[in-house]
Amino acid sequence: MLAGAQGALARDDRARSIIRRDLVGVVQCLSSETLTRGGYLSTPTLIVNNQYDFNQTARLGININQTTGRVADSSQAAFVRRFAARMRAQLALADSQHAIYANYDVFHVTSHNDRSQSVTIGGTLQRDAIAEWHRDPCAPSRRIEAEIAGQPSF
């Protein structure tokens, strides 16, 4: 859902005019860190993000096994833990109208696989958090899972 909002804002000159029009501004216009803070995106949005998504971390040179979540070495594991910590910090700063479901996991688009039937944060399945938000998007809940010791392993 956030990707759709990012795409719409990227094509809308009026929305882009809110943010600087230089290269940094263009990047910010596509950045969920920018869009979900400071009132840029006023529509309540459900943010679903795995904290060390293999797709995002791979673009930064980290080799994570998509099935096991294992990385190559202790240096990569430390980087991934820092990446996930930054993700949690940024998600916590999202404007209050946005709901969040962010588990400490490696998968990209968890809702497209069977893990959405088994992954929980505080006892709430991802699919149930999505259904809860659809029932009442104006009463957002925030579920941001804490770091799990020993993950990712190598």
N, C-alpha and C positions, 0 to 999 in steps of 0.2 A: 504494500500500500504506500509506503513512504517513497518507494522508487517511482511510483506514478506521480506523486506530488512533486518529486524532484524533476521529473521530465516536464511536467506542466510548467513549473516555474522557470525551467531552463529555456522554454520557448516563449515565455511571456515577457515582453519588454517592460511592461509596467512593474511586474514583480522584480525583474532584474534591476530596475532603477532604484529599488530599496537598498540594494547592496552595491558597493562600488563596481564600476564597469571595467576595471582593469583585469589583468589575468587572475589576480587573487580573488577579485569579486566574482569572476566567472566560476572559479573552483568553489567558492563559498556558496554560490547559488545552487550547486549540486551536492553540497555537503549537509548530511543530516545533523551534524553538530551545529551548523548555522540555522538550518530550517526549523529545528525543533526548539530553539531558544530565542528570546527577545521578541516574540510575537510575530515573526515572519509567517508562520503557518498557524493560523488560528483555528482551523478545523481540527477537532479531536482526532488523533491518529493513534493507531496501535503499532508500536515499534516491536518487532520480533527480530531478535538478533542473537546468534550464538557468539559468545565473547571472543573466541579465537577461531572463527570461521576459516576453514582451510583455503577458501577462495581469496579472502582478504589477505591472509598471512602469506600465501604463496606469492602474491604480487610484491611482497617485501623480501622475497628470497628465502622464506622458511619452507622446508620440505616436511609437511605433516602427512602421515598416512591417513587417508580419508576413512578407513575402516577402524583402525586401532587408536588413532589419535597420537601415535608415537612420533617423535621428532628425531633428527639425526644425532644430536648430542646435547650436553648440558648447556652449552651456550645458546642453542636454539630454544631449549626449554625455558631458559631464563628470559629470553626475548619474548616468547609467547606469554609468559606470566605477566610481564610488564605491559604488553599489548592489551591483554584482557583487563588488567587493572585500570589502564587508561580508558578502555571502553566502558567499564563500570562507572568511572568518575564522570565521563561525558554524558552517559545515559541519565545519571542522577540529576544532572543539571537541566534536563528537558523541561519545558514549560509544563505547568500543572495539568493542562487539559489532555496531555498525551499519556496513554497507557503503555506499559513496558513489560515485555516478557523476554528476559535475556538469561539464558542458561550458560553455565560454564562448560562449553562443549566445542567440538571441532567442526561439526557439520555445517554445510551451506544449505539453506532452505530446508530446515528440519521438517517443516510441515508437509514436504513432498515425499516423506518416507515413513516407514513404520515407527520410527522413534517418536513421532508426535503422539503415538498411543501409549508410550511408556515413560517419556521424559517428564519429570515433575520438578517444580520449584515450590518448596513449602507444601508439598502434597497436592498441588494443582497441576494437572496435565496441561500441556500446551494447547491441545484442542479445546479443553474446557475454558482456558483463559481467552482464547479467540472467541468462543461462543459467548462468554460473559461480556466481552467488549461489544460484540454485535447486538446483544440484548439491550445494552445501555452504554453507548460510547461516551456519554457525558458524565459517567461516574468511573473515571479511570483508576485501575489498580496498577501497582508497580511491583513487579517481581524481578529482582535482579539478584541472581544467585551469587553467593560468595565463592571465592577461589576454593577449589578442592585440592587439598594437599597431595603432592606427588603427581599432579597432572599439569601439563602433559609429561609423559615419561619418555625415555629414550633407550 
